[in-house]
């Protein structure tokens, strides 16, 4: 089987951790073919080139990546906020040309498209022109945000899911959106969340043994020192785009409330985004106006290997998003043995067993967030109990498991074609 994987985001030399879960999933799907579990599968990646410094073609992790040009100004399409129709048109034409060329060159059996918008319409037109079946993946922001932003985008979304032979939704909530709001037949929709690399994200092993265990307070303090953190203070960790939609403003406000109540809490924001510098400056401005002392650290984006240390150093992982699909960062945290406080939106309730492995809060409510965090940090027995549960019964979010589900759908769709 030969597959062209069209995706709106993919790792590149300029951003090696960007959407790395797409790379991990594609590699795992291909590996299932190589291991003899299924017939061999070949895949080529088609993705936009964001940075002019990134190569138009390269081989990453054994996969060929073809990048198409567009006037990016060094930013991803969603970072441009209101891209002009000219820019959107250039994105579409360039992406379509690259997709058509790769499908023809490799005599592809199928197009697998990640995100219904912005690349879904490209995949739909290529599928219709060449008669190659399409499977598309809805990740969350494509349906919850962009498809609702204009009549044009809504129509493009409908055209994409109509052309697709099958639609994968990363959460049950997105599956409901597809069926009820976009009238996609339920027989065409399957819920398949993304996955994480178990080699990178897992609870630590006990010294001298093979079983998993939760780390002691002393071990976390040692990790904090290695990361430049104050070992004696509580640490909240956020990983993702540092943007309003991820609830970063509410998180900063919640930390301020905790400091005012005398809790010394450091907040670590791992990622890039428009609020990163604002977070730094606001923390400096308020340093003398609150009773407690707490830092806001913004190291930027870090590698998967480094991320493991951050997950194991923190007291809690916090993701107060306004909307979500099925966030990989929550899977990474839980797989690493770190309890989660997150918004009750999207696919998050499917991942977090409230109050056993984490706690769910209403979105856009900094007061409710701060109240939950304060209760947990002042009485950490609940956090310790959640750590123990995650270590003794780790959740299976492995990319290998997800690849098995995706590969089954691809085989079915190609079998229908044949």
N, C-alpha and C positions, 0 to 999 in steps of 0.2 A: 504494500500500500504506500502510495506517495501522497504527502499532505503538504499544502502550503499553509503556514500559520501566519495569519495577518493579525497584528496586535498594535494597539495605540501606544504601548510603552514596552520597553525592553532594555536590559542592561547594555551599557556601552562603555568604552574606555573613560569617557567623561563622567559617567554615573554608573559605576559597576553594580550598585545595589538597587537601582531603579527597577521595580517590578521583577525582582529576581525570582519570585515564585512562578512567573510564567516560564522562565528558563528552566527552573527545576522540574516543573510539570512536563514540559515538552521533552526534556531529557529522559524523564522516567517513563513516558509513553514509548519513546523510541527504544529504551532499554528493555521493555517488556517484549518487544519484537526480537531484539538481538538474543535474548536469553532463551528463545524457543518457546515461550509461553504462548505467543501468537505468531502469525505470519510476520515477516520482517516489515518494518515501517521506516520510511525515509521522510525527513521533514526539513523544510527550509523556512526560515523566518523572514517575514517582510515587516518592516517597522519604520516609522519616521526618523529622520536624522535631525536631532535637536541641536547638537553642537556641531559647528562647521569643522571642528577638529576630529570628529569621529569618522572612521572609514566608511565608505559607501558599501563595502563588502568585507566581511571577515569571517573567521571560523572561531566560535566561542564554545567551549565545552563540547567539542565535536559536532556542533551544529552550524550550518552555514547561515549567516545573517546578511540580508540585503536591506539597505536603508535607502529610503527615497527622500529626495530634497524637497523642501518647502521653505518659504520665507519665515523662518522661525524666530529670528532676532535672538537666538540662543535660549528660547523659552519653549516649553511644551505648550500645546494648543490651549489647554485649560488655564495655563498661567497668563495667557494674553487677555483673559477676562471677556472682552468683547471684540474678538477678531473680526476684521472686515470681511465682506463677502468675497473680495478679491483674494484674500489670504486663504479663506476656506476653500475657494475654488481651486487655487493652486495646490492645496493639500490633497483635495480629491483627485484632481487630474494626475498629479505625480504618483499618488498612491495607487490609483487604478492602473496606470501604465506599468508600474513595477509588478503589481499582482498578476496582471494579464501575461506579462513576459515570463514570470516564474511558473505559472500554471502551464503555459504552453511548452516552455523549455523542458520541464520535468514530466510532462504528460500526467499531471497530478490527478488523483482520484477524488480529491476532496479539498475544500477550503475550510479551515478551522479559524474562526475570527473571535478574538478577545475584545470585548466591549461593543455593545450595539451602536453606540456613538462614541467617537467620531468615525471609526473605520468601518462600521457595519454597512453603510451605504456603498462603500467601495467594494466590499466583499459581495454584496447582493448583486451589483451590476456585473461584476466579473463572473459570478455564478450563472446569471441569466444569459450573458453573452456566450459563454463557453460550454454551457450545459453541464457544469461541474457542481455536484451537491455541496451545500453550505451547512455547516454547524456553527452556531454563534453562541458566545458566552456572555451573559449579562452579569456585570460585576457590582452594580449598585448605583454609582453616580450617573451612569449612562441613562438609567430609567428614572431614578428618583430626582435627578436634577436637570440634566441636559434635555431629556425628552419632553420635559414640562416647560422649558424656557421659551419656546415659541411654537407657533403652528407648523412652521416648516420642519423643525426638528421632530415634532410629533409625527408628522407624515413620513419623514425619513425612517423613523423608528418602526412604524407600521410596515413600511415597504421591506425593511430588513428582516423582521421576524416572520413576515409572510413568505418571503423567498426562502428562508431557512428550512431545511428538512427537519432540523431538531434544534431546540434552544436549551442550553444548560444555564441554570440559575444557581448562583453561589449561596443562596439562602431560600428558606421556605417563603419568606415575605416577598422576595422578588418573583418567585414562582406564582404567587397569588396575583401580583401586579400584571404579569404576563397573561394570565388566564382571564382575570376579571376586567382589567382596564384595557388591555390590548387585544383581547378576544383570541388569544392563541389557544388552539385545542390542547387540553391537558395531556393528551397522548403524545404531544410534541415537546413536552417540557419535562426535564429531569433536574432535580436538585443535586448539584455536585459542588461542594465548597472547594476552595483552593486548599493546598496542603503545605506542610513545612518539612524541612529536612531533619529527620530524627537524629542524625549524627551531630547536628549543630544545636538543636533545641531539645534538651531533656534534663530532668532533675539530676543532680549530682549523685554519683555512686558512693556508697559507704566505703570507708577506708578498709582495704583488705577483703572486700566482698563484692558480689555482683548485684545485690539489690539496691534499689534507689532509696534515697533518704532526703529529707529536707535539711538544708544547711543550718548550722547553729548561728546564733547572733555573732559569735566571735569570728566565724568564717566570713559572714557578710561584712563585718567591720574591716577585715583584712582586704577583701575585694574593694571596698570603698577607698581605702588608702591607695591601692594600686591605680584607681581611677581618678585620684585627686579629690576625693570627697571627704567631708568631715565624718569620721566613723561614728561619732556619738549622736548625730542628728538623724531624724527620720528622713527617708528618701522616697519621693514620689517620682515615677518614671512615665514619660509619655514618648511614644515612638510613632512617627508619621509625618505627614506634611503639616508644617506649622502655619495653619491657615484658620480663618474663622469657622469654616464648616466642620472642622475637627473638634470644636469646642475649646480652643486654646484660650480665648478670652475668658470664658467661664472658669477654666482651670486656674488661670492667673488670679482671678478674683477670689476663688475659693482658697488659694494659698494665702492671699492677703488676709482673709478672715481668720484662718488658722493662726497666723502670726499675731494678729490682734488679740487672740484668745490665749496667747502665751505658749503655743506649740512651735518648737523650732523645727521647721520643715524645709528641706531643700527640694527644689523641683528641677528635674532634668528633662529637657526637651531635645530629643534626638531626631533631627530632620531639618529640612530646609523649607522656607516659605516666607510669605510677606510679613508675618508677625514675629519673626525671629528677632530682628533688631528692636522692635517695639517691646518685646518681652524683656530684653536686656536693659533697655533704658528705663522702663517702668520700675523694674526691680531696684535699679540704682536710685531713682527718684524717691522711692518710698522707704529706703533703707533707714532713714532717721525718723520716720513718722509712725512706726509700729513698735510695739513692745518687744516682740520676739525678733530673732534674727534668722533669716533664711535666704538662701541664694536661689537664683534662677540660672541654671547652667545650660548653655546652648552649644554643644560641641559640633553640631551639624550632623550629617549622615555618617554612619559608621558601618563597617563590614559585618557580615553575619557572625564571623568568629568573635569580633569585639562585642557584638550585641549580646552574646551569651553572658559575658561578664556583667554587663549592665543589668540584665534580667535577674541575675543571682545576687546582685548587690542591693537591689531596691527592696523597700518594704511592701510597696503596692505598685501595680501597673494601673494607670488611669487613662481612660479614653472616653471623654464626654462628648462624643460626636453628635451632631444634629441629625445625621442620617448615615447609614452604612449598608454595605452588602453583607459580607462575611469576613470581617477584618483578619488578615493573616497575623497582624501584630498581637491580637488577643490569643490566637492559637500558639504563637511563639512563646508568649508569657506563660500561659498555662502549661505548655509542654515543658518549660524550664522550671516549673514548680512555683511560679510567682502568682499569687492571687490577684484578681482583677476587680477594679471598680469602673463600671462603664455605663453608658446610656442604654436605656431600654428601647433600642431602635434596631431596625433591620434584622440581620441574622445574629446579632450579639446574644439574645436570649437562647438561641440554639447552642451556643458555645459555653456560656457561663451558667453553672448550676447554683443559682442564688438560694440560700446563703452558704452553700457548701464549698464552692471553689471561687466564689466572687460575689459581688453585690451590684445590683442594678439600680440606677437612679434615673429620674426624668431628665430629658435633654433640655438644654437652654436654661438651667436652673442652678446657678452657682451656689445659692444658699443651701439647697438640698444636697448638693455635692459636698460642700464643706461640712455639713452636719454629719453625713455618712462617714467622711474621712476622719473627722474628729472623734466620733465614737469608736472607730476601729483603732486609731493610733493611741488613744488614751487607754484602751483596754485590748491589748494585742493578742489575747488568748484566741480570739476568733481567727485572726490572721494566721497564727501558728497552727491552729486546727486545720485550716484550709491548706496550708503548706504540706502538712502531714498527709492529708487525703490525696493531694496531687502527686506526692512522691510514692505513696503506696498503691494508688490506682491511677496511673498516668493516662490522660486522654489520648486517643489515637487520631491525631490529625496528620498522619504521615502522608507525604506526597506520593508514596508508592501505592497507598490505598486509593487515593484520588485518581491516580493514573489508570488503575485497573478499571474504575467506573467509566472514565472518559473513553478509554480504548474500546470498551464494550459498545458504547454508543457509536463510535466511529465505524466499527465493524458492521454494526446493524445498518447504518446509513449507506455505506459502500455496498453492502450486500443487497440492499433494495435497488441500488443503481444497476447492479450486475444482473 
